[in-house]
C-alpha cells in the first residue's frame, strides 16, 4: 500500500522520483505553458464580463450582489483579491483559471499516481489539458476550473476512505487518517462555496462514504462519529450562505434562463465533456461552422463509445480472474474504482434532475456538469491504462488529441479574431461623435441586451443604461447603470442618444419616447457569437 493513498493491487509502484516522475512533471509544465500562451487575449462573453465587473466591487458588495444572483461568491472574492494586486486585468483573471487547471493536473502527480500508478497519473494530467471542455473552462473567467479542483480533492479522499473501509471489512485493520476526513470536509465546503453543483457533487461523495461506513461493522461507531463530525463541520461552515441559498432557490423557482430541450439535452449530457455548444467549433456566422460542428459531434460520439468499450473490457478482465481472487478484485477495481467516480457524475445529474422537479424549473445543464470533470477524466485515464487492445487504446488517444487540437484551433480563431475589437472601437468613436454633436452635453446610451456588458467591460465609450435593471446586474456597474427610474433620464432630453440592441427594439424605444432612429450600424463579435447593433436616435 502506498503511503499516500489506497493503492490497487494491480497498480504499479510509483517510486519517489526518477525518470517517470520527471516526465510527468514535464507534461504538467508543457500543458501549463500551452494554456498560459492561449490565455493571452482580452475578448469576453457575458458571463466573463459579469465576473470582470464583480471583481472590481468590495467584498461586502460582492456578498450583497451575489445574494441577488444564482451563484455563491467565493470565486468572485478570489478575483477581487487578484484585482487588489493587479487592478482590472482580463488576461490575469484568465490566468487564475489556468492556475486552477494546472492544480487539477498536478493532482495527477501528487495523488492519482500514488493511488493508481504512474501511468494513470500521467494520463490523468495529460487529459486535463486535452479534454475539450477542460481546455475550455481553463481559459474562462469563471469558477469552473477551481470548482473541478475542489470536487476532485473531495473525490480522491472520499475514494480513499471508501476503499480502505472495504479492505477493513475483509479483515484488515488499517486506521482511517483524520486528515482524510478533514480534507474531504474542507474540499466539500469549498466546492459548495464555488457553485451549487459543487454542493451537489460533495453531497454525492459524502453519501457514498456514509454507505461504506454503514456497510462495515468494524469500527462502525467510531467511523460514523467521524463522518458526522466532519460532515457537520462542512455544513456549519456553509451556514452563513444557507439563508441566501434558500432565497436564491425561491428566485429560481419563479423563473430561470435554463430550458430543457428534449432530446438535445440528453445528447449534451451523454457526450459531455467532448462535445458542447461552446467547444463544438466556429460561431454560426463564420465559414464552415456546420461542417466543423458535425466533425466535433462524430469524434465525440466515437470517443464515448470507445470509453464504454474500455469499461466493458475492464469488467471482462476482472471477471476472467479466478473466483476467489476475481471476487476481491471486482469489488475494488470495478465497484470502488471507476463506478465510484462515475457515480459522482451520475449522482450530480440525478440530484439536479430531482431539484428541477421540486423547483418546477429546469436547473440541470451540461455546463454545470464540469463539476464532475475531474472524476470523469480519472476514469478515462484508468481505462486507457487498463484496457486490453492496443489498437483501441491508440485510436482513443489519437481522437482525443485530434479533438483537443480542433478545440484549441477553434477557440483561438474566435478569441483572436480581428473582428472582436472592431465593434468596441466603433462604439467608443460613435460616443465621441455624438457628444460632439450634442455640444458637449450629456449623451445617453441605452440597451436591453446583456451582451452590451461586453462593451461596458472594455472601458470604451460611455456608460450604458440598462432598461431592465436587476440587483444581480449591479455587478456590471459602473460600466452598465442599473437605474430603476431610468425613464426620467429622458424627461426634457434633447439631442441624440444611442441604443445598443436589435433594430426593432431600438425603433420601439424611440417611438415610445418621441424620438426617431436616424442611423444604425452592426458589428459581429465572434468570441461571444453576438452582434453589436448601434442605433442613433434623435429626440
C-alpha positions as CSV (number, residue, x, y, z in Angstrom):
1,X,0.0,0.0,0.0
2,X,1.2,3.5,-0.9
3,X,1.8,5.8,2.0
4,X,-0.1,8.5,0.0
5,X,-3.3,6.6,-0.6
6,X,-5.1,3.3,-1.1
7,X,-3.3,1.6,-4.0
8,X,-5.0,-1.1,-6.0
9,X,-3.3,-4.5,-6.2
10,X,-2.7,-4.0,-9.9
11,X,-1.3,-0.5,-9.7
12,X,2.4,-0.1,-10.5
13,X,4.8,1.2,-7.9
14,X,5.1,4.9,-8.3
15,X,8.5,5.4,-6.8
16,X,9.6,8.6,-5.0
17,X,11.3,10.2,-8.0
18,X,13.1,9.1,-11.2
19,X,12.5,9.3,-14.9
20,X,8.8,8.8,-14.9
21,X,8.3,11.5,-12.2
22,X,10.3,13.9,-14.3
23,X,8.3,13.1,-17.5
24,X,5.1,13.5,-15.5
25,X,6.1,17.0,-14.3
26,X,7.2,17.8,-17.8
27,X,3.7,17.0,-19.1
28,X,2.2,19.3,-16.5
29,X,4.7,22.1,-17.3
30,X,4.1,21.8,-21.0
31,X,0.3,21.9,-20.5
32,X,0.6,24.9,-18.2
33,X,2.7,26.8,-20.8
34,X,0.3,26.0,-23.6
35,X,-2.7,27.3,-21.6
36,X,-0.8,30.4,-20.4
37,X,0.0,31.2,-24.0
38,X,-3.5,30.6,-25.2
39,X,-4.9,32.8,-22.4
40,X,-3.3,36.0,-23.8
41,X,-6.5,37.6,-25.2
42,X,-9.0,40.1,-23.8
43,X,-12.2,39.2,-25.6
44,X,-15.2,38.4,-23.3
45,X,-18.6,36.9,-23.4
46,X,-21.4,37.9,-21.0
47,X,-20.6,35.5,-18.1
48,X,-17.0,36.6,-18.2
49,X,-18.0,40.3,-18.4
50,X,-20.1,39.6,-15.2
51,X,-17.0,38.1,-13.4
52,X,-14.8,41.1,-14.5
53,X,-17.4,43.5,-13.3
54,X,-17.9,41.7,-10.0
55,X,-14.1,41.6,-9.3
56,X,-14.0,45.4,-9.0
57,X,-16.5,45.5,-6.2
58,X,-15.6,45.3,-2.5
59,X,-16.0,42.0,-0.5
60,X,-19.2,43.4,1.1
61,X,-20.7,44.5,-2.2
62,X,-19.8,41.1,-3.8
63,X,-21.8,39.3,-1.0
64,X,-24.8,41.6,-1.4
65,X,-24.8,41.5,-5.2
66,X,-24.1,37.8,-5.2
67,X,-27.1,37.2,-2.9
68,X,-29.3,38.5,-5.7
69,X,-27.6,36.3,-8.3
70,X,-27.8,32.5,-8.6
71,X,-24.2,31.5,-7.6
72,X,-22.2,31.6,-4.4
73,X,-19.5,34.2,-4.1
74,X,-16.1,32.5,-3.3
75,X,-14.8,32.8,-6.8
76,X,-15.7,36.5,-7.0
77,X,-13.8,37.0,-3.8
78,X,-10.8,35.2,-5.3
79,X,-11.0,37.5,-8.3
80,X,-11.3,40.6,-6.1
81,X,-8.1,39.6,-4.3
82,X,-6.4,39.5,-7.7
83,X,-8.0,42.8,-8.6
84,X,-6.5,44.4,-5.4
85,X,-3.0,43.3,-6.6
86,X,-3.1,43.7,-10.4
87,X,-6.0,46.0,-11.0
88,X,-8.6,45.3,-13.7
89,X,-6.6,42.9,-16.0
90,X,-8.5,40.5,-18.1
91,X,-5.5,38.3,-19.0
92,X,-4.5,38.0,-15.3
93,X,-8.1,37.0,-14.5
94,X,-7.9,34.3,-17.2
95,X,-4.6,33.1,-15.8
96,X,-6.4,32.5,-12.5
97,X,-8.5,29.8,-14.3
98,X,-5.3,28.5,-15.9
99,X,-3.8,28.0,-12.5
100,X,-6.9,26.0,-11.5
101,X,-6.4,23.7,-14.4
102,X,-2.7,23.3,-13.6
103,X,-3.7,22.5,-10.0
104,X,-6.1,19.8,-11.2
105,X,-3.3,18.3,-13.4
106,X,-0.9,18.4,-10.5
107,X,-3.3,16.1,-8.6
108,X,-2.3,13.5,-11.1
109,X,1.2,13.8,-9.8
110,X,0.6,14.3,-6.1
111,X,-2.4,11.9,-5.6
112,X,-3.6,9.9,-8.6
113,X,-0.2,8.3,-9.4
114,X,0.2,7.2,-5.8
115,X,-3.2,5.6,-5.7
116,X,-3.4,4.2,-9.2
117,X,0.1,4.0,-10.6
118,X,2.4,6.3,-12.6
119,X,0.8,5.6,-16.0
120,X,-2.7,6.5,-14.8
121,X,-1.3,9.6,-13.1
122,X,0.4,10.8,-16.2
123,X,-2.6,10.1,-18.4
124,X,-4.8,12.0,-16.0
125,X,-2.6,15.0,-16.1
126,X,-2.3,14.9,-19.9
127,X,-6.1,14.6,-20.3
128,X,-6.8,17.6,-18.1
129,X,-5.1,19.6,-20.9
130,X,-6.6,17.6,-23.8
131,X,-10.3,17.1,-23.0
132,X,-12.1,19.8,-24.9
133,X,-14.4,21.0,-22.0
134,X,-11.4,21.0,-19.6
135,X,-9.4,23.2,-22.0
136,X,-12.4,25.5,-22.4
137,X,-13.0,26.2,-18.7
138,X,-9.3,26.6,-18.1
139,X,-9.5,29.7,-20.3
140,X,-12.8,31.1,-19.0
141,X,-13.0,33.8,-16.4
142,X,-15.4,31.7,-14.4
143,X,-15.4,29.5,-11.3
144,X,-15.4,26.1,-13.1
145,X,-11.6,25.4,-13.2
146,X,-11.2,25.8,-9.4
147,X,-14.6,24.0,-8.8
148,X,-13.1,21.0,-10.6
149,X,-10.1,21.1,-8.3
150,X,-12.2,21.2,-5.1
151,X,-14.5,18.4,-6.2
152,X,-11.6,16.2,-7.4
153,X,-9.9,16.6,-4.0
154,X,-13.1,15.6,-2.3
155,X,-13.5,12.7,-4.7
156,X,-9.9,11.4,-4.0
157,X,-10.3,11.4,-0.3
158,X,-13.8,10.1,-0.4
159,X,-12.5,7.2,-2.6
160,X,-9.5,6.6,-0.2
161,X,-11.9,6.3,2.7
162,X,-14.3,4.1,0.9
163,X,-11.6,1.8,-0.5
164,X,-10.0,1.4,2.9
165,X,-13.3,0.7,4.6
166,X,-13.8,-2.2,2.1
167,X,-10.4,-3.5,2.8
168,X,-11.0,-3.3,6.6
169,X,-14.2,-5.3,6.0
170,X,-12.1,-8.2,4.7
171,X,-10.2,-8.5,7.9
172,X,-7.6,-5.7,7.6
173,X,-7.4,-3.1,10.4
174,X,-5.7,-0.1,8.9
175,X,-6.8,3.1,10.5
176,X,-8.5,5.9,8.6
177,X,-6.4,9.0,9.0
178,X,-8.1,12.1,10.4
179,X,-6.5,14.1,7.6
180,X,-8.6,12.2,5.1
181,X,-11.8,13.1,6.8
182,X,-10.7,16.7,7.3
183,X,-9.7,17.2,3.7
184,X,-12.9,15.7,2.4
185,X,-14.9,18.1,4.6
186,X,-12.8,21.1,3.6
187,X,-12.9,20.3,-0.1
188,X,-16.7,19.8,0.2
189,X,-17.2,23.2,1.7
190,X,-15.0,24.9,-0.8
191,X,-16.9,23.2,-3.7
192,X,-20.2,24.4,-2.2
193,X,-19.0,28.0,-1.9
194,X,-17.8,27.9,-5.5
195,X,-21.0,26.6,-7.2
196,X,-24.3,24.9,-6.1
197,X,-23.4,21.9,-8.3
198,X,-20.3,21.7,-6.2
199,X,-22.5,21.2,-3.2
200,X,-24.4,18.5,-5.0
201,X,-21.3,16.7,-6.0
202,X,-19.9,16.9,-2.5
203,X,-23.2,15.5,-1.2
204,X,-22.9,12.5,-3.5
205,X,-19.4,11.8,-2.4
206,X,-20.3,12.1,1.3
207,X,-23.3,9.8,0.8
208,X,-21.1,7.1,-0.8
209,X,-18.7,7.3,2.1
210,X,-21.6,7.1,4.6
211,X,-22.8,3.9,2.8
212,X,-19.4,2.4,3.0
213,X,-19.2,3.3,6.7
214,X,-22.6,1.7,7.4
215,X,-21.7,-1.5,5.5
216,X,-18.6,-2.3,7.6
217,X,-19.2,-3.4,11.1
218,X,-15.6,-3.0,12.1
219,X,-15.2,0.3,13.9
220,X,-18.6,1.4,12.6
221,X,-19.4,3.6,15.6
222,X,-16.1,5.4,15.5
223,X,-16.2,5.9,11.8
224,X,-19.8,7.1,11.8
225,X,-19.0,9.6,14.6
226,X,-16.1,10.9,12.5
227,X,-18.3,11.2,9.4
228,X,-20.9,13.1,11.3
229,X,-18.4,15.4,12.9
230,X,-16.6,16.4,9.7
231,X,-19.8,16.5,7.6
232,X,-21.4,18.7,10.3
233,X,-18.3,21.0,10.2
234,X,-18.7,21.4,6.4
235,X,-22.4,22.2,6.8
236,X,-21.7,24.7,9.7
237,X,-19.0,26.4,7.6
238,X,-21.7,26.9,4.9
239,X,-24.2,28.3,7.4
240,X,-23.6,32.0,6.6
241,X,-24.7,31.3,3.0
242,X,-27.7,29.0,3.7
243,X,-30.3,31.7,4.0
244,X,-29.0,33.3,0.8
245,X,-29.2,29.9,-0.9
246,X,-32.8,29.5,0.2
247,X,-33.7,32.9,-1.2
248,X,-32.0,32.1,-4.5
249,X,-33.9,28.8,-4.7
250,X,-37.1,30.7,-4.4
251,X,-36.0,33.1,-7.1
252,X,-35.0,30.3,-9.5
253,X,-38.4,28.5,-8.9
254,X,-40.1,31.7,-10.1
255,X,-38.2,31.6,-13.5
256,X,-34.7,30.8,-14.7
257,X,-32.9,31.0,-18.1
258,X,-32.3,27.3,-18.4
259,X,-34.7,25.4,-20.7
260,X,-34.7,21.6,-21.1
261,X,-34.6,20.9,-24.8
262,X,-35.6,17.3,-25.4
263,X,-33.8,15.2,-26.8
264,X,-30.9,17.6,-27.2
265,X,-30.2,17.9,-23.5
266,X,-29.7,14.2,-23.2
267,X,-27.2,14.2,-26.1
268,X,-25.3,17.1,-24.4
269,X,-25.1,15.2,-21.1
270,X,-24.1,11.9,-22.8
271,X,-21.3,13.5,-25.0
272,X,-20.0,15.8,-22.3
273,X,-17.1,16.7,-21.9
274,X,-16.2,16.1,-25.6
275,X,-19.0,17.9,-27.3
276,X,-20.9,21.0,-26.1
277,X,-22.0,24.2,-27.9
278,X,-19.2,26.3,-26.5
279,X,-16.5,23.9,-27.8
280,X,-18.0,22.4,-31.0
281,X,-16.5,24.8,-33.4
282,X,-17.0,28.2,-35.0
283,X,-19.9,30.5,-34.3
284,X,-22.8,30.2,-36.8
285,X,-21.8,33.4,-38.7
286,X,-18.4,32.1,-39.5
287,X,-17.4,29.9,-42.6
288,X,-17.8,26.1,-42.5
289,X,-19.3,26.2,-39.0
290,X,-21.8,23.5,-39.6
291,X,-19.2,21.1,-41.1
292,X,-16.8,21.6,-38.2
293,X,-19.6,21.2,-35.6
294,X,-20.6,17.9,-37.2
295,X,-17.0,16.7,-37.1
296,X,-16.9,17.5,-33.4
297,X,-20.1,15.6,-32.8
298,X,-18.8,12.5,-34.7
299,X,-15.5,12.4,-32.9
300,X,-17.1,13.0,-29.5
301,X,-19.5,10.1,-30.1
302,X,-16.7,7.8,-31.2
303,X,-14.6,8.6,-28.1
304,X,-17.6,8.0,-25.8
305,X,-18.3,4.6,-27.5
306,X,-14.6,3.7,-27.1
307,X,-14.7,4.7,-23.4
308,X,-17.8,2.4,-22.9
309,X,-15.8,-0.3,-24.6
310,X,-12.9,0.3,-22.2
311,X,-15.2,-0.1,-19.2
312,X,-16.7,-3.2,-20.6
313,X,-13.2,-4.5,-21.2
314,X,-12.3,-3.8,-17.6
315,X,-15.3,-5.7,-16.4
316,X,-14.4,-8.7,-18.6
317,X,-10.8,-8.7,-17.5
318,X,-12.0,-8.7,-13.9
319,X,-14.5,-11.5,-14.4
320,X,-11.9,-13.7,-16.1
321,X,-9.8,-13.9,-12.9
322,X,-10.1,-16.9,-10.6
323,X,-13.2,-16.9,-8.5
324,X,-11.6,-16.1,-5.2
325,X,-9.2,-13.5,-6.4
326,X,-11.6,-12.2,-9.1
327,X,-14.3,-11.5,-6.5
328,X,-12.0,-9.4,-4.4
329,X,-10.6,-7.6,-7.4
330,X,-14.0,-6.9,-8.9
331,X,-15.2,-5.4,-5.6
332,X,-12.3,-2.9,-5.6
333,X,-11.5,-2.4,-9.2
334,X,-15.0,-2.2,-10.7
335,X,-17.2,-1.1,-7.8
336,X,-15.0,1.1,-5.7
337,X,-12.9,2.3,-8.7
338,X,-14.4,3.6,-11.9
339,X,-18.0,3.3,-10.7
340,X,-17.3,5.4,-7.6
341,X,-16.0,8.2,-9.8
342,X,-18.7,7.8,-12.4
343,X,-21.3,7.8,-9.7
344,X,-20.3,11.4,-8.8
345,X,-21.2,12.5,-12.4
346,X,-24.4,10.4,-12.5
347,X,-25.4,11.3,-8.9
348,X,-24.9,15.0,-9.6
349,X,-27.1,14.8,-12.7
350,X,-29.7,12.8,-10.8
351,X,-29.9,15.2,-7.9
352,X,-30.1,18.2,-10.3
353,X,-32.9,16.5,-12.1
354,X,-34.8,15.9,-8.9
355,X,-34.2,19.6,-7.9
356,X,-35.6,20.6,-11.3
357,X,-38.8,18.7,-10.5
358,X,-39.0,20.2,-6.9
359,X,-38.4,23.7,-8.2
360,X,-40.7,23.2,-11.2
361,X,-37.9,24.8,-13.2
362,X,-35.1,23.1,-15.1
363,X,-31.7,23.6,-13.4
364,X,-29.8,20.7,-15.0
365,X,-27.4,21.9,-17.6
366,X,-24.4,20.4,-19.3
367,X,-22.1,23.3,-18.5
368,X,-22.6,22.8,-14.8
369,X,-21.5,19.1,-15.1
370,X,-17.9,20.4,-15.3
371,X,-18.1,19.9,-11.5
372,X,-17.5,16.2,-12.1
373,X,-15.0,16.6,-14.9
374,X,-12.0,15.5,-12.7
375,X,-13.6,12.2,-11.8
376,X,-14.6,11.6,-15.5
377,X,-11.0,12.2,-16.6
378,X,-9.7,9.8,-14.0
379,X,-12.0,7.1,-15.3
380,X,-10.7,7.8,-18.8
381,X,-7.1,7.6,-17.7
382,X,-7.7,4.4,-15.8
383,X,-9.5,2.9,-18.8
384,X,-6.7,3.9,-21.2
385,X,-4.2,2.2,-18.9
386,X,-6.2,-1.0,-18.1
387,X,-7.9,-2.0,-21.3
388,X,-6.6,-4.8,-23.4
389,X,-6.3,-4.0,-27.1
390,X,-3.6,-1.7,-28.3
391,X,-5.5,-0.6,-31.4
392,X,-8.5,0.6,-29.4
393,X,-6.3,2.4,-26.9
394,X,-4.3,4.2,-29.6
395,X,-7.4,5.1,-31.6
396,X,-9.0,6.7,-28.5
397,X,-5.9,8.6,-27.6
398,X,-5.4,9.9,-31.2
399,X,-9.0,11.0,-31.4
400,X,-8.8,12.8,-28.1
401,X,-5.6,14.6,-29.3
402,X,-7.4,15.5,-32.6
403,X,-10.4,16.8,-30.8
404,X,-8.2,18.9,-28.5
405,X,-6.4,20.3,-31.5
406,X,-9.7,21.3,-33.1
407,X,-10.9,22.8,-29.8
408,X,-7.7,24.9,-29.5
409,X,-7.8,26.0,-33.1
410,X,-11.5,27.0,-33.0
411,X,-11.0,28.8,-29.7
412,X,-8.1,30.8,-30.9
413,X,-9.7,31.7,-34.2
414,X,-12.7,33.1,-32.3
415,X,-10.8,34.7,-29.4
416,X,-8.1,36.3,-31.6
417,X,-10.3,37.3,-34.5
418,X,-9.7,40.9,-35.6
419,X,-13.5,41.4,-35.7
420,X,-13.7,41.2,-31.9
421,X,-12.3,44.7,-31.2
422,X,-14.0,46.4,-34.2
423,X,-17.4,46.8,-32.6
424,X,-15.8,48.0,-29.3
425,X,-13.7,50.6,-31.0
426,X,-16.6,51.7,-33.2
427,X,-18.7,52.2,-30.0
428,X,-16.1,54.5,-28.5
429,X,-15.8,56.5,-31.7
430,X,-19.6,56.8,-32.0
431,X,-19.9,58.0,-28.4
432,X,-17.3,60.7,-29.1
433,X,-19.1,61.7,-32.3
434,X,-22.5,62.0,-30.5
435,X,-21.0,64.0,-27.7
436,X,-19.6,66.5,-30.2
437,X,-23.0,66.7,-32.0
438,X,-24.7,67.3,-28.7
439,X,-22.4,70.2,-28.0
440,X,-20.7,68.6,-25.1
441,X,-24.0,68.0,-23.2
442,X,-24.8,64.7,-21.6
443,X,-25.2,61.9,-24.2
444,X,-27.3,58.9,-23.1
445,X,-26.8,55.3,-24.1
446,X,-29.5,52.7,-23.5
447,X,-29.7,48.9,-24.0
448,X,-31.9,46.0,-23.3
449,X,-29.2,43.5,-24.3
450,X,-26.9,42.0,-21.7
451,X,-24.3,41.4,-24.4
452,X,-23.8,45.2,-24.0
453,X,-21.9,44.3,-20.8
454,X,-19.1,43.1,-23.1
455,X,-18.9,46.6,-24.4
456,X,-19.0,48.3,-21.0
457,X,-16.4,45.9,-19.6
458,X,-14.0,47.0,-22.4
459,X,-13.9,50.6,-21.0
460,X,-14.7,52.0,-24.4
461,X,-17.1,54.9,-24.7
462,X,-19.9,56.0,-22.3
463,X,-21.7,54.0,-19.6
464,X,-24.8,52.2,-20.8
465,X,-28.2,52.5,-19.0
466,X,-29.7,49.0,-18.9
467,X,-33.5,49.3,-19.3
468,X,-34.3,46.1,-17.5
469,X,-32.4,46.7,-14.2
470,X,-31.9,43.9,-11.6
471,X,-30.0,43.9,-8.4
472,X,-27.8,41.0,-9.6
473,X,-26.6,43.1,-12.5
474,X,-25.2,45.7,-10.3
475,X,-22.0,43.7,-10.7
476,X,-21.8,45.3,-14.1
477,X,-21.7,48.9,-12.7
478,X,-20.3,51.4,-13.3
479,X,-20.0,50.4,-17.0
480,X,-23.7,49.5,-17.1
481,X,-26.0,51.6,-15.0
482,X,-28.8,49.9,-13.1
483,X,-31.2,52.8,-12.5
484,X,-34.8,51.7,-11.7
485,X,-36.1,55.2,-12.5
486,X,-34.2,55.4,-15.9
487,X,-37.2,56.7,-17.9
488,X,-36.9,60.0,-16.0
489,X,-33.5,60.5,-17.7
490,X,-35.3,61.3,-20.9
491,X,-37.6,63.9,-19.4
492,X,-36.7,67.1,-21.4
493,X,-33.8,65.3,-23.1
494,X,-32.8,66.9,-26.4
495,X,-30.2,65.9,-29.0
496,X,-29.2,62.4,-29.9
497,X,-28.9,59.2,-27.9
498,X,-27.6,55.8,-28.7
499,X,-29.4,52.4,-28.3
500,X,-27.5,49.1,-28.3
501,X,-29.7,46.2,-29.3
502,X,-31.9,44.8,-32.0
503,X,-33.1,47.4,-34.6
504,X,-36.8,46.6,-33.9
505,X,-36.3,47.2,-30.2
506,X,-34.5,50.4,-30.9
507,X,-37.4,51.6,-33.1
508,X,-39.9,50.8,-30.5
509,X,-37.9,52.5,-27.8
510,X,-37.6,55.7,-30.0
511,X,-41.3,55.7,-30.7
512,X,-42.2,55.3,-27.0
513,X,-40.2,58.4,-26.1
514,X,-40.9,60.6,-29.1
515,X,-37.7,60.0,-31.0
516,X,-36.7,58.6,-34.3
517,X,-33.9,56.2,-35.4
518,X,-31.7,58.1,-37.8
519,X,-28.9,55.6,-38.4
520,X,-27.8,52.1,-37.5
521,X,-24.7,50.0,-37.9
522,X,-23.8,46.5,-36.7
523,X,-20.6,44.6,-35.9
524,X,-20.1,40.8,-35.3
525,X,-18.3,39.7,-32.2
526,X,-17.0,36.1,-32.9
527,X,-15.9,35.2,-29.4
528,X,-19.3,35.8,-27.9
529,X,-21.2,34.9,-31.1
530,X,-23.1,38.2,-30.8
531,X,-24.0,41.1,-33.0
532,X,-23.4,44.6,-31.6
533,X,-26.0,46.9,-33.2
534,X,-25.8,50.6,-32.6
535,X,-28.9,52.8,-33.4
536,X,-28.7,56.6,-33.2
537,X,-31.9,58.1,-32.0
538,X,-32.7,61.8,-32.5
539,X,-35.1,63.4,-29.9
